[in-house]
Amino acid sequence: MLTRTDVDTMRIGLWGVSMGGYLAPRAAAFEKRITACVALAGPYDFQDIWDNLPELSRETFRVRSHCASQADAKDYSAP
């Protein structure tokens, strides 16, 4: 995206829905080129609600965060 001439690289935004609503703010916090972020329906602190999440949500988070185990994923999910 940074090499495209039709993109204003000083105005890059990110929008995340569901799991993306959790991941988008984390990405924006560490990627300084992102100047705007919208998070829709993602919890701030997965670790706080981890044990009450559906198994599919926990497993999706584990896989997408590249963690080897559920315990690793729970630790990784802390803000």
C-alpha positions as semicolon CSV with decimal commas, in nm:
position;residue;x (nm);y (nm);z (nm)
1;M;0,000;0,000;0,000
2;L;0,286;0,236;0,078
3;T;0,416;0,218;-0,280
4;R;0,083;0,307;-0,445
5;T;0,053;0,657;-0,586
6;D;-0,324;0,669;-0,535
7;V;-0,300;0,622;-0,155
8;D;-0,233;0,904;0,089
9;T;0,010;0,722;0,318
10;M;-0,030;0,988;0,585
11;R;-0,398;0,892;0,626
12;I;-0,414;0,514;0,668
13;G;-0,696;0,376;0,880
14;L;-0,784;0,031;1,004
15;W;-1,125;-0,117;1,080
16;G;-1,175;-0,445;1,264
17;V;-1,496;-0,642;1,323
18;S;-1,543;-0,925;1,574
19;M;-1,197;-1,079;1,628
20;G;-1,066;-0,796;1,413
21;G;-1,224;-0,557;1,663
22;Y;-0,981;-0,697;1,913
23;L;-0,680;-0,717;1,681
24;A;-0,716;-0,377;1,507
25;P;-0,644;-0,164;1,818
26;R;-0,350;-0,388;1,906
27;A;-0,209;-0,336;1,557
28;A;-0,272;0,039;1,571
29;A;-0,099;0,062;1,908
30;F;0,226;-0,067;1,762
31;E;0,210;0,043;1,396
32;K;0,263;0,420;1,390
33;R;0,165;0,451;1,022
34;I;-0,196;0,376;1,117
35;T;-0,358;0,710;1,199
36;A;-0,716;0,597;1,265
37;C;-0,872;0,282;1,404
38;V;-1,228;0,154;1,446
39;A;-1,295;-0,149;1,666
40;L;-1,638;-0,310;1,641
41;A;-1,748;-0,577;1,890
42;G;-1,409;-0,695;2,009
43;P;-1,337;-0,715;2,383
44;Y;-1,052;-0,510;2,526
45;D;-0,927;-0,785;2,754
46;F;-0,974;-1,140;2,626
47;Q;-0,782;-1,276;2,923
48;D;-1,043;-1,138;3,162
49;I;-1,324;-1,328;2,986
50;W;-1,119;-1,620;2,847
51;D;-1,278;-1,898;3,052
52;N;-1,630;-1,789;2,948
53;L;-1,556;-1,766;2,575
54;P;-1,693;-2,036;2,343
55;E;-1,433;-2,299;2,255
56;L;-1,445;-2,191;1,889
57;S;-1,354;-1,832;1,985
58;R;-1,066;-1,946;2,203
59;E;-0,935;-2,174;1,930
60;T;-0,971;-1,907;1,663
61;F;-0,773;-1,667;1,880
62;R;-0,507;-1,932;1,944
63;V;-0,463;-2,008;1,575
64;R;-0,465;-1,646;1,458
65;S;-0,220;-1,538;1,727
66;H;0,012;-1,829;1,635
67;C;0,015;-1,971;1,989
68;A;0,100;-2,335;2,047
69;S;-0,155;-2,396;2,323
70;Q;-0,469;-2,255;2,479
71;A;-0,267;-2,160;2,787
72;D;-0,019;-1,968;2,571
73;A;-0,306;-1,795;2,393
74;K;-0,467;-1,693;2,722
75;D;-0,138;-1,545;2,841
76;Y;-0,088;-1,370;2,506
77;S;-0,436;-1,218;2,521
78;A;-0,355;-0,994;2,817
79;P;-0,363;-0,624;2,723
